[in-house]
Amino acid sequence: MKTNRLSTGVGTLLVLLGMAAGGAAAAFGQDAVYAARVASQSDTNWDFPFYWINVGDYTPYNPSTEQSSATQPVSTPSRIGSYVHTARLMSVGGGFGLVHIAGTNANAIYEVQITQPGKGVAPDIIMNVGSTNGDLGGVFGATAGGGWTNTTAFQRNYSSNQWAFTCYLTNRPGVTQPHIDFKYVSGGTGSDRTYADCVRFHQIGIRTNVPSPVRITRLAGASLDYTGGAGARFVLLQSPSLPSAPANWQRLATNTATPGSFSIPPAGAAAAAFYCIQAE
């Protein structure tokens, strides 16, 4: 029985995942500013491209009329307020995210900034920042945590009525609409607050020497060869069905270098299957 294979990595497919509810963007120069609460009256269905990150029985943010003054005199994005949560009542891993829908350059490098209203922001809150389809660097106040990186940018001294540098975000090959998530880690006492208000993407450059995507180059006997891509590891994925969602593909083996090869059952020795290589 013939064994079929894919010629590209799952990493390309992952760009299509994770779109959720969430703000409006206003581009000025190299910047795009997004507001979490443009018109929504719901605590769970936010204005696109923002989305609320729910963890288990996590209590939603509340709609608020508070707004950071840091966005003035910028007249857009027009908004009716923000979202607010009592910091100490946040569940670890809960928070919010958004998609940079105004991005157009697949090799762009952005400086990401956040701002919050000035009312009662927690002085010690730690948030975890990460991206499912972009690479982060230079995270403000960084400490290791959760596989992503913790930041102090949401603390009162840095982001209340002012723009706080949070991190650099570099698009991965082929990505034009990067995601970024902010998740609660710790901090806050009494009525201390944390907000989802505005996020700014400021393009500061273009990545050069972009690596080619990982691809399968040869299938011979029990050897599947690949080349290209960039990352710390290369994972062999298998699925009995080509339309299956990338997250449902089975992880079979891992290598740490490219070019490289994986061992698979020879054609006819097992049930038909699809293979691909994911760079991570």
KEKE-3310 file (N, C-alpha, C; in steps of 0.2 Angstrom, whole numbers, plus 5000, padded with zeros to 4 digits):
npx = (5004:5003:5013:5009:5014:5017:5024:5027:5029:5020:5020:5017:5003:4998:4997:4984:4976:4968:4962:4951:4938:4939:4946:4948:4959:4971:4981:4996:5009:5022:5015:5002:4988:4978:4962:4955:4941:4930:4916:4909:4898:4899:4906:4913:4913:4923:4928:4934:4951:4954:4954:4947:4955:4951:4952:4947:4936:4937:4934:4927:4934:4928:4917:4923:4922:4934:4949:4965:4975:4986:4984:4980:4985:4980:4966:4960:4961:4944:4934:4924:4929:4937:4943:4942:4949:4950:4965:4971:4961:4962:4964:4978:4986:4975:4969:4971:4972:4977:4976:4987:4981:4983:4995:5007:5019:5028:5041:5042:5048:5043:5040:5032:5020:5011:4996:4987:4973:4973:4968:4970:4979:4988:5003:5012:5010:5013:5013:5012:5020:5018:5018:5010:5014:5024:5041:5048:5057:5069:5060:5052:5057:5060:5058:5060:5047:5033:5036:5035:5038:5039:5033:5035:5029:5015:5014:5010:5019:5024:5014:5002:4992:5002:5013:5020:5034:5035:5039:5049:5043:5045:5040:5037:5043:5032:5022:5010:5001:5003:5000:4998:4999:4993:4995:4990:5001:5005:5002:4995:4984:4970:4960:4967:4970:4969:4971:4964:4967:4974:4984:5000:5008:5023:5032:5049:5059:5065:5066:5081:5090:5080:5076:5073:5057:5054:5056:5051:5062:5065:5060:5064:5064:5065:5068:5065:5069:5074:5075:5080:5071:5070:5075:5074:5071:5066:5051:5044:5028:5013:4998:4983:4974:4973:4966:4965:4966:4981:4985:4980:4989:5000:5014:5030:5044:5059:5071:5087:5093:5095:5100:5091:5085:5072:5067:5055:5041:5043:5035:5020:5022:5015:4999:4992:4998:5000:5014:5023:5035:5038:5045:5052)
npy = (4994:5011:5024:5040:5057:5074:5089:5100:5110:5109:5120:5131:5129:5132:5146:5149:5147:5150:5163:5174:5183:5200:5223:5239:5246:5259:5265:5275:5282:5271:5264:5254:5255:5247:5245:5237:5238:5243:5245:5235:5228:5216:5205:5194:5192:5200:5215:5212:5214:5208:5196:5187:5177:5163:5153:5138:5140:5153:5170:5182:5198:5214:5226:5242:5260:5267:5274:5275:5289:5290:5288:5300:5314:5306:5303:5291:5274:5275:5273:5265:5263:5251:5235:5228:5220:5213:5212:5202:5192:5186:5171:5161:5161:5165:5179:5190:5193:5197:5200:5206:5213:5223:5221:5218:5214:5200:5199:5207:5217:5221:5233:5231:5239:5243:5250:5257:5262:5275:5272:5264:5253:5238:5238:5228:5218:5203:5198:5186:5185:5180:5172:5164:5163:5171:5177:5182:5194:5203:5206:5216:5219:5205:5188:5171:5160:5149:5144:5154:5171:5181:5197:5214:5225:5228:5234:5247:5258:5259:5258:5265:5277:5279:5274:5258:5250:5233:5221:5215:5209:5197:5193:5176:5166:5169:5174:5186:5192:5193:5185:5190:5186:5190:5184:5181:5180:5183:5194:5209:5216:5218:5229:5231:5234:5227:5230:5228:5238:5247:5242:5244:5242:5245:5246:5242:5237:5226:5209:5201:5189:5178:5161:5147:5139:5123:5108:5092:5082:5070:5053:5037:5020:5017:5029:5046:5061:5079:5097:5114:5127:5134:5133:5126:5113:5099:5092:5076:5073:5064:5058:5050:5056:5068:5081:5083:5093:5102:5102:5089:5080:5066:5066:5059:5058:5067:5079:5089:5096:5103:5101:5084:5068:5056:5040:5030:5018:5007:5009:5001:4993:4997:5004:5017:5033:5051:5062:5075:5089:5098:5114:5120)
npz = (5000:4996:5003:5006:5006:5013:5006:5012:5028:5043:5050:5041:5040:5052:5053:5050:5061:5077:5075:5083:5093:5094:5090:5083:5071:5068:5057:5057:5049:5052:5061:5070:5079:5091:5098:5112:5117:5107:5103:5109:5120:5128:5140:5136:5122:5112:5103:5087:5081:5094:5107:5121:5133:5140:5154:5160:5174:5174:5178:5168:5160:5165:5156:5154:5156:5157:5149:5142:5143:5135:5121:5116:5106:5097:5086:5083:5087:5088:5103:5116:5128:5139:5144:5161:5175:5191:5198:5207:5207:5195:5185:5183:5168:5161:5151:5138:5120:5103:5085:5073:5061:5052:5047:5034:5029:5027:5033:5043:5057:5073:5086:5100:5110:5125:5133:5147:5156:5170:5182:5197:5193:5195:5205:5204:5195:5185:5169:5156:5140:5124:5107:5094:5081:5079:5083:5098:5107:5118:5129:5140:5157:5158:5164:5165:5161:5160:5147:5138:5140:5154:5159:5165:5160:5162:5174:5185:5186:5173:5163:5165:5158:5149:5136:5136:5132:5127:5120:5107:5091:5079:5063:5058:5044:5030:5037:5039:5048:5063:5079:5096:5113:5130:5146:5163:5177:5190:5205:5212:5224:5236:5228:5217:5199:5182:5165:5148:5136:5124:5111:5103:5087:5081:5067:5065:5057:5044:5043:5037:5027:5027:5032:5021:5020:5029:5020:5013:5005:4999:4998:5001:5002:5019:5023:5026:5019:5023:5021:5024:5033:5050:5067:5084:5084:5074:5069:5066:5059:5058:5050:5047:5038:5027:5027:5041:5056:5059:5073:5077:5071:5073:5083:5079:5079:5083:5077:5078:5069:5052:5035:5037:5042:5043:5050:5043:5041:5027:5011:5009:5020:5031:5036:5025:5025:5029:5029:5037:5040:5054:5059:5074)
capx = (5000:5007:5013:5009:5018:5017:5030:5028:5028:5014:5021:5013:4996:4997:4996:4977:4973:4969:4958:4946:4935:4943:4947:4949:4966:4972:4988:4999:5016:5024:5012:4995:4985:4972:4958:4951:4934:4928:4909:4906:4895:4899:4912:4916:4914:4926:4929:4939:4954:4955:4950:4948:4958:4947:4955:4943:4931:4940:4929:4928:4935:4921:4918:4924:4923:4941:4953:4972:4976:4992:4983:4979:4979:4977:4959:4958:4955:4938:4932:4920:4932:4942:4941:4946:4949:4953:4971:4971:4956:4964:4967:4984:4985:4969:4971:4969:4976:4975:4980:4989:4977:4985:5002:5007:5025:5030:5047:5043:5050:5039:5041:5025:5019:5004:4995:4982:4970:4977:4964:4970:4983:4992:5010:5017:5007:5017:5010:5016:5019:5020:5015:5009:5016:5030:5046:5049:5064:5069:5054:5053:5057:5059:5060:5058:5041:5028:5038:5035:5042:5035:5035:5033:5026:5008:5014:5007:5024:5026:5009:4997:4992:5008:5015:5025:5037:5033:5044:5050:5040:5047:5036:5040:5042:5025:5016:5008:4996:5005:4996:5001:4994:4996:4992:4991:5005:5004:5002:4989:4981:4965:4956:4972:4967:4973:4966:4965:4965:4976:4991:5003:5013:5028:5037:5056:5063:5064:5071:5085:5092:5075:5077:5068:5053:5056:5052:5053:5066:5066:5057:5067:5064:5063:5071:5062:5074:5071:5080:5077:5068:5074:5072:5078:5070:5062:5047:5040:5021:5010:4991:4980:4970:4976:4962:4965:4969:4988:4986:4979:4994:5004:5022:5033:5051:5062:5078:5089:5097:5093:5096:5091:5081:5068:5065:5047:5039:5043:5029:5017:5023:5010:4993:4993:4999:5003:5019:5026:5040:5037:5051:5050)
capy = (5000:5017:5029:5047:5062:5081:5092:5106:5109:5111:5127:5135:5129:5135:5153:5150:5145:5155:5169:5174:5189:5205:5230:5243:5248:5265:5266:5281:5280:5264:5261:5252:5255:5243:5246:5231:5239:5249:5246:5229:5228:5210:5204:5188:5193:5207:5217:5209:5207:5206:5190:5185:5170:5160:5147:5135:5144:5160:5175:5187:5205:5218:5232:5248:5266:5270:5274:5278:5296:5290:5288:5306:5317:5302:5302:5284:5271:5278:5267:5267:5261:5246:5230:5228:5214:5214:5208:5196:5187:5183:5165:5160:5158:5169:5186:5192:5193:5200:5198:5212:5212:5228:5219:5216:5212:5194:5199:5213:5216:5226:5235:5230:5243:5242:5256:5256:5268:5277:5271:5258:5248:5235:5240:5222:5213:5200:5195:5182:5187:5175:5172:5157:5163:5175:5176:5187:5196:5210:5207:5221:5216:5198:5183:5165:5157:5146:5142:5160:5175:5185:5204:5219:5231:5230:5237:5254:5263:5258:5258:5269:5283:5280:5268:5254:5245:5226:5216:5215:5203:5196:5188:5170:5166:5168:5177:5194:5194:5189:5185:5191:5185:5192:5180:5183:5176:5184:5201:5212:5215:5222:5231:5233:5232:5226:5232:5227:5244:5248:5239:5247:5238:5249:5242:5245:5235:5220:5203:5199:5182:5174:5155:5144:5134:5116:5104:5085:5082:5063:5047:5031:5015:5019:5036:5052:5067:5085:5102:5121:5129:5136:5132:5122:5106:5097:5086:5072:5072:5059:5058:5045:5060:5074:5087:5083:5099:5101:5100:5082:5075:5063:5068:5053:5059:5074:5080:5095:5099:5103:5095:5078:5063:5052:5033:5028:5012:5007:5009:4994:4989:4999:5008:5023:5039:5057:5064:5082:5091:5105:5117:5124)
capz = (5000:4995:5008:5004:5010:5011:5004:5016:5035:5046:5052:5037:5041:5059:5053:5049:5067:5082:5074:5088:5093:5097:5091:5077:5070:5065:5055:5056:5048:5053:5067:5070:5086:5091:5105:5114:5117:5102:5103:5112:5127:5130:5143:5133:5115:5112:5096:5083:5082:5101:5110:5128:5134:5145:5157:5165:5176:5174:5177:5162:5162:5164:5152:5158:5152:5157:5144:5143:5139:5131:5114:5113:5103:5091:5087:5082:5086:5092:5107:5121:5134:5139:5149:5167:5179:5198:5197:5212:5205:5188:5185:5180:5161:5158:5149:5131:5114:5097:5079:5070:5055:5047:5045:5027:5027:5030:5036:5047:5064:5077:5093:5103:5116:5128:5138:5152:5160:5176:5188:5201:5190:5200:5204:5204:5191:5180:5163:5152:5133:5119:5101:5091:5075:5079:5088:5103:5109:5121:5133:5145:5163:5157:5168:5162:5164:5156:5140:5135:5144:5159:5158:5170:5157:5164:5180:5186:5184:5166:5157:5167:5154:5145:5132:5139:5128:5130:5117:5099:5088:5072:5059:5055:5036:5027:5042:5039:5053:5069:5085:5102:5119:5137:5151:5170:5181:5197:5207:5213:5231:5237:5222:5211:5193:5176:5159:5141:5132:5118:5109:5097:5083:5078:5063:5066:5052:5040:5044:5031:5027:5030:5030:5017:5024:5029:5015:5012:4998:4996:5001:4998:5007:5025:5025:5023:5020:5023:5022:5025:5039:5056:5074:5088:5083:5068:5072:5061:5060:5054:5050:5042:5034:5025:5030:5048:5058:5061:5080:5078:5068:5078:5083:5079:5081:5083:5076:5080:5064:5045:5033:5041:5039:5048:5048:5043:5038:5020:5007:5009:5026:5036:5033:5021:5030:5027:5034:5036:5045:5057:5062:5080)
cpx = (5004:5007:5013:5012:5016:5024:5032:5027:5022:5014:5017:5006:4994:4995:4988:4973:4973:4965:4952:4943:4940:4943:4947:4956:4966:4979:4990:5006:5017:5020:5005:4993:4979:4969:4954:4943:4932:4920:4906:4904:4895:4906:4916:4917:4916:4927:4935:4944:4956:4951:4952:4950:4955:4951:4950:4937:4933:4935:4931:4930:4928:4922:4919:4924:4930:4945:4960:4972:4982:4991:4981:4985:4977:4970:4956:4963:4949:4936:4928:4923:4937:4939:4945:4944:4952:4959:4972:4966:4957:4966:4973:4983:4979:4972:4967:4974:4973:4979:4981:4987:4980:4992:5002:5014:5027:5036:5048:5045:5046:5041:5034:5025:5011:5003:4988:4979:4974:4974:4966:4974:4987:4999:5015:5015:5013:5012:5015:5015:5021:5016:5015:5012:5021:5035:5047:5056:5064:5064:5056:5052:5057:5062:5057:5051:5036:5030:5038:5039:5037:5038:5032:5029:5019:5008:5012:5013:5026:5021:5003:4997:4999:5009:5021:5028:5037:5038:5045:5047:5042:5043:5040:5039:5035:5020:5016:5004:4998:5000:5001:4997:4997:4992:4994:4996:5004:5004:4995:4986:4975:4961:4961:4969:4972:4968:4968:4962:4968:4983:4993:5008:5017:5033:5044:5061:5061:5069:5074:5087:5087:5076:5071:5064:5056:5052:5055:5056:5066:5063:5059:5067:5061:5065:5067:5067:5071:5077:5076:5074:5073:5071:5076:5077:5065:5058:5044:5033:5018:5002:4988:4976:4973:4973:4962:4969:4976:4989:4984:4984:4998:5011:5025:5040:5053:5069:5080:5093:5094:5099:5096:5087:5078:5067:5057:5046:5040:5036:5026:5018:5018:5004:4996:4993:5002:5008:5021:5031:5038:5043:5048:5056)
cpy = (5006:5021:5036:5052:5069:5084:5098:5105:5111:5118:5132:5135:5132:5143:5154:5149:5151:5162:5169:5181:5194:5212:5233:5245:5254:5265:5273:5280:5273:5260:5259:5252:5251:5244:5239:5232:5245:5250:5240:5230:5221:5209:5198:5189:5200:5209:5214:5215:5205:5200:5189:5178:5168:5153:5144:5139:5151:5165:5180:5194:5208:5224:5238:5254:5270:5269:5277:5284:5296:5290:5295:5310:5312:5301:5296:5280:5274:5272:5270:5266:5256:5240:5230:5222:5216:5209:5201:5190:5184:5176:5164:5157:5162:5176:5187:5192:5196:5198:5205:5211:5217:5226:5217:5213:5206:5194:5204:5212:5222:5227:5235:5234:5242:5249:5254:5262:5269:5275:5264:5252:5245:5236:5234:5217:5210:5197:5191:5184:5182:5176:5165:5157:5168:5174:5182:5188:5202:5211:5211:5218:5208:5194:5177:5163:5154:5144:5148:5165:5180:5193:5209:5225:5233:5233:5245:5259:5264:5260:5262:5276:5284:5273:5265:5249:5238:5221:5218:5208:5203:5191:5182:5170:5165:5171:5184:5196:5190:5190:5187:5190:5187:5188:5181:5178:5177:5192:5204:5211:5219:5223:5233:5230:5230:5227:5229:5234:5245:5245:5242:5243:5244:5246:5246:5242:5229:5215:5201:5191:5177:5166:5152:5140:5127:5113:5097:5085:5075:5058:5041:5026:5017:5025:5041:5058:5074:5090:5109:5122:5131:5135:5128:5115:5105:5091:5083:5071:5067:5059:5053:5049:5066:5080:5087:5090:5098:5099:5093:5077:5073:5065:5061:5053:5066:5074:5087:5099:5099:5104:5089:5073:5059:5045:5032:5021:5012:5007:5002:4990:4991:5002:5014:5029:5045:5059:5072:5084:5098:5108:5121:5127)
cpz = (5000:5001:5005:5008:5008:5010:5008:5023:5037:5049:5048:5038:5048:5059:5052:5056:5072:5081:5079:5088:5095:5095:5084:5077:5067:5063:5054:5055:5048:5058:5066:5077:5086:5098:5106:5114:5113:5103:5107:5119:5131:5134:5140:5125:5113:5104:5093:5081:5089:5103:5117:5129:5140:5148:5162:5167:5177:5173:5172:5165:5162:5160:5156:5153:5153:5151:5145:5140:5135:5123:5111:5112:5097:5092:5085:5085:5091:5096:5113:5128:5134:5143:5155:5171:5186:5197:5201:5210:5198:5189:5181:5173:5157:5156:5142:5126:5108:5091:5075:5062:5050:5045:5038:5025:5031:5034:5041:5054:5068:5084:5096:5110:5119:5132:5141:5154:5167:5182:5191:5198:5195:5199:5203:5200:5186:5175:5159:5144:5129:5112:5098:5084:5074:5084:5092:5105:5113:5126:5139:5152:5163:5162:5165:5165:5158:5149:5136:5139:5148:5158:5164:5167:5159:5171:5180:5183:5177:5161:5159:5163:5151:5141:5135:5134:5131:5127:5110:5097:5081:5069:5057:5047:5034:5031:5040:5044:5060:5075:5091:5108:5125:5142:5158:5173:5188:5199:5208:5220:5231:5230:5216:5205:5187:5170:5153:5138:5125:5117:5103:5094:5080:5074:5063:5061:5048:5042:5037:5032:5030:5027:5025:5021:5024:5024:5015:5005:4995:5001:4998:5004:5013:5028:5022:5025:5020:5023:5023:5032:5044:5062:5078:5087:5077:5070:5066:5063:5056:5055:5045:5037:5033:5027:5037:5050:5060:5068:5081:5075:5074:5078:5084:5081:5080:5082:5078:5075:5057:5041:5038:5038:5045:5045:5048:5040:5030:5017:5007:5016:5032:5032:5030:5026:5026:5032:5032:5042:5048:5061:5068:5083)
residu = (MET:LYS:THR:ASN:ARG:LEU:SER:THR:GLY:VAL:GLY:THR:LEU:LEU:VAL:LEU:LEU:GLY:MET:ALA:ALA:GLY:GLY:ALA:ALA:ALA:ALA:PHE:GLY:GLN:ASP:ALA:VAL:TYR:ALA:ALA:ARG:VAL:ALA:SER:GLN:SER:ASP:THR:ASN:TRP:ASP:PHE:PRO:PHE:TYR:TRP:ILE:ASN:VAL:GLY:ASP:TYR:THR:PRO:TYR:ASN:PRO:SER:THR:GLU:GLN:SER:SER:ALA:THR:GLN:PRO:VAL:SER:THR:PRO:SER:ARG:ILE:GLY:SER:TYR:VAL:HIS:THR:ALA:ARG:LEU:MET:SER:VAL:GLY:GLY:GLY:PHE:GLY:LEU:VAL:HIS:ILE:ALA:GLY:THR:ASN:ALA:ASN:ALA:ILE:TYR:GLU:VAL:GLN:ILE:THR:GLN:PRO:GLY:LYS:GLY:VAL:ALA:PRO:ASP:ILE:ILE:MET:ASN:VAL:GLY:SER:THR:ASN:GLY:ASP:LEU:GLY:GLY:VAL:PHE:GLY:ALA:THR:ALA:GLY:GLY:GLY:TRP:THR:ASN:THR:THR:ALA:PHE:GLN:ARG:ASN:TYR:SER:SER:ASN:GLN:TRP:ALA:PHE:THR:CYS:TYR:LEU:THR:ASN:ARG:PRO:GLY:VAL:THR:GLN:PRO:HIS:ILE:ASP:PHE:LYS:TYR:VAL:SER:GLY:GLY:THR:GLY:SER:ASP:ARG:THR:TYR:ALA:ASP:CYS:VAL:ARG:PHE:HIS:GLN:ILE:GLY:ILE:ARG:THR:ASN:VAL:PRO:SER:PRO:VAL:ARG:ILE:THR:ARG:LEU:ALA:GLY:ALA:SER:LEU:ASP:TYR:THR:GLY:GLY:ALA:GLY:ALA:ARG:PHE:VAL:LEU:LEU:GLN:SER:PRO:SER:LEU:PRO:SER:ALA:PRO:ALA:ASN:TRP:GLN:ARG:LEU:ALA:THR:ASN:THR:ALA:THR:PRO:GLY:SER:PHE:SER:ILE:PRO:PRO:ALA:GLY:ALA:ALA:ALA:ALA:ALA:PHE:TYR:CYS:ILE:GLN:ALA:GLU)
# end
